[in-house]
Amino acid sequence: MKLNTVRRGTAAAAVLALSLTLAACGDDEETSTTGSGDTSSETDTETGGDDPQAQTFGDACDQVPADGDGSFVGMSDSPVATAAGNNPLLEQLVGAVGAVNGLGDTLNGAPELTVFAPFNGAFEAIDPEALNGLVEEAQADESGTDSALYVTLAHHVIGANLDADAVVGEQDTLAGDTLTVEGDTDGMTVSDGTVTATVLCGNIPTANATVYVIDSVLAGPIS
């Protein structure tokens, strides 16, 4: 099933609610967004440095376009929702984000995030009827924050920009629950206690976030 593409309209209530959460998380995590305390290292991670591809890892990284807006260089220059929208591996995720009123704009405007981004096949593995129901509920929710789909997507987002070293361990999500990240650049998993996903391509820099492409949708309310 092909979900709708990202909508550009912004729901003020959704933006305000999530922005306050993101700002609070950013303040709490200000000193721990990278694996070291070196300021230049943090800047390189957030901007992608001279070679954004050099910091990535995972067997599926070779499926990311070699050039253009959806490449590692292209993604590093754009905020996270826009960057994901340019990458063909993440079309289904971008469609889900677009179904939640104002969420794409809110993610783009956040100061720093870590996003566990299910690739297209992860959404295609979900029962189409159940997924359509979540999308329809989200589209009908003018607030942008009261739908099960919003909670599911927030369940994949951390309010700090965490590189491959810093992301390992227990991480609080914007849905108010916890993910457990294990492993390293030789192999990494993320689990919510119900679903354990493998990182297919990780440590991808965008202008305001680090993205880890994963092979499953973490359960949230879709269990």
C-alpha positions in Angstrom: 0.0 0.0 0.0 1.2 3.5 -0.8 0.5 6.1 1.9 -0.1 9.7 1.1 2.9 12.0 0.6 3.8 14.6 3.2 1.4 17.5 3.6 2.8 21.0 4.1 0.0 22.5 6.2 0.7 23.0 9.9 -1.7 22.4 12.8 -0.8 25.0 15.4 -1.9 22.8 18.3 0.2 19.9 17.2 3.3 22.0 16.6 3.0 23.7 20.0 2.5 20.5 21.9 5.4 18.5 20.3 7.7 21.6 20.1 7.4 22.0 23.9 8.3 18.4 24.4 11.2 18.6 22.0 12.6 21.7 23.6 12.5 20.2 27.0 14.2 17.0 25.8 16.8 19.1 24.0 17.6 21.0 27.2 17.9 17.8 29.2 20.2 16.1 26.7 22.3 19.2 25.7 25.5 17.8 27.1 25.1 14.2 25.9 24.3 14.3 22.2 27.5 12.8 21.1 29.8 10.0 22.3 32.4 12.6 23.5 32.4 16.0 25.0 34.3 17.5 22.1 32.4 20.5 20.5 33.9 20.1 17.1 32.9 16.4 17.0 29.3 17.3 17.9 29.2 19.9 15.1 30.5 17.4 12.6 27.9 14.8 13.6 25.0 17.3 13.3 26.1 18.7 9.9 27.5 15.6 8.4 31.1 16.9 8.3 32.9 16.8 5.0 31.8 13.3 4.2 28.4 12.3 5.7 28.7 8.8 4.3 31.9 8.1 6.2 30.1 8.0 9.6 27.2 5.6 8.5 27.2 1.9 9.0 25.0 -1.1 8.0 24.6 -3.6 5.1 21.8 -1.5 3.5 23.7 1.8 3.3 24.6 0.9 -0.3 20.9 1.2 -1.1 20.9 4.9 -0.4 21.1 6.9 -3.6 24.7 7.9 -4.5 23.8 11.5 -5.3 20.9 13.9 -5.2 18.7 15.1 -2.4 18.1 11.5 -1.1 21.9 10.8 -0.9 23.8 11.0 2.4 25.1 14.4 1.4 21.7 15.6 0.3 20.1 14.4 3.5 22.7 16.1 5.7 21.7 19.4 4.2 18.0 19.1 5.0 15.9 18.9 8.2 14.8 15.3 9.0 11.3 15.1 7.6 12.4 16.7 4.3 15.5 14.5 4.2 13.4 11.4 4.7 11.0 12.6 2.0 13.9 12.7 -0.5 15.0 9.1 0.2 13.2 6.3 -1.7 13.8 3.8 1.1 11.5 5.9 3.4 8.5 6.7 1.2 6.0 4.7 3.4 7.3 6.4 6.6 7.0 9.8 5.0 3.4 9.0 4.0 2.6 8.1 7.6 4.1 11.3 8.9 2.1 13.2 6.3 -1.1 11.7 7.6 -0.6 13.3 11.0 -1.5 17.0 10.8 1.5 19.3 11.2 4.0 16.5 12.2 6.3 16.9 9.3 6.7 20.7 10.0 7.2 20.0 13.7 9.9 17.4 13.1 11.7 19.8 10.7 11.6 22.6 13.2 12.9 20.6 16.2 16.4 21.5 17.4 17.7 18.0 17.6 16.3 14.5 17.3 17.2 10.8 16.8 14.8 9.0 14.5 14.4 5.2 14.1 13.0 5.1 10.6 11.3 1.9 9.4 12.1 1.3 5.7 9.3 0.7 3.2 9.1 -3.1 3.7 8.4 -2.6 7.4 5.2 -0.8 6.7 4.3 -3.2 3.9 4.4 -6.1 6.4 1.6 -4.5 8.4 -2.0 -5.6 7.7 -3.2 -3.0 5.1 -6.6 -2.7 6.6 -5.2 -2.0 10.1 -2.7 0.5 8.6 -5.4 2.3 6.6 -7.5 2.6 9.8 -4.6 4.3 11.6 -4.1 6.7 8.6 -7.8 7.6 8.4 -8.0 8.2 12.2 -4.9 10.4 12.0 -6.2 12.4 9.1 -9.4 13.1 11.0 -7.5 14.3 14.0 -7.2 18.1 13.7 -5.0 18.4 16.8 -2.3 16.2 15.2 -1.5 14.6 18.6 -4.5 12.4 19.6 -4.3 9.6 17.1 -2.7 6.1 17.5 -0.6 6.8 14.5 0.9 9.9 16.1 1.8 7.9 19.2 3.3 5.1 17.1 5.5 7.6 15.2 6.5 9.4 18.4 7.5 6.0 19.7 10.3 6.0 17.1 11.7 9.4 18.0 14.2 10.6 20.7 14.5 14.2 21.6 18.3 14.3 21.4 20.7 14.0 18.5 22.6 10.7 19.3 25.4 9.2 17.3 26.3 5.5 17.1 28.1 5.6 20.5 25.7 7.7 22.4 22.5 6.0 21.2 23.3 2.7 22.8 21.4 2.0 26.1 18.0 2.9 27.4 16.4 5.9 25.5 13.2 7.7 26.3 11.0 8.4 23.3 8.6 11.3 22.6 5.8 8.9 23.2 6.8 8.7 26.9 8.1 5.1 26.8 11.6 3.6 26.5 13.6 1.9 23.8 16.6 -0.3 24.3 19.4 0.0 21.8 22.2 -2.6 21.8 25.3 -3.3 19.7 27.6 -1.1 17.7 28.6 -0.3 14.1 29.2 -4.0 13.5 25.5 -4.7 14.2 22.8 -2.8 16.1 19.3 -3.5 17.3 16.5 -1.4 18.9 13.7 -2.9 21.0 10.6 -1.7 22.7 10.1 -5.0 24.6 7.6 -6.3 22.0 9.4 -5.8 18.7 13.2 -5.9 18.1 14.3 -4.2 14.9 17.7 -4.4 13.2 19.4 -1.3 12.1 19.8 -1.6 8.3 21.7 1.7 7.9 22.6 3.9 10.8 24.1 7.1 11.9 22.8 9.0 8.9 23.1 12.8 9.5 20.5 15.3 8.6 20.5 19.0 9.4 18.8 18.5 12.8 18.8 14.8 13.5 20.5 11.4 13.2 18.5 8.7 11.4 18.7 4.9 11.9 16.9 3.0 9.2 15.3 -0.1 10.7 13.7 -3.3 9.4 10.5 -3.3 11.5 7.9 -0.9 12.8 8.2 -0.8 16.5 4.9 -1.9 18.1 3.4 1.1 19.9 -0.3 0.7 19.4 0.0 -1.5 16.3 0.8 -4.6 18.4 
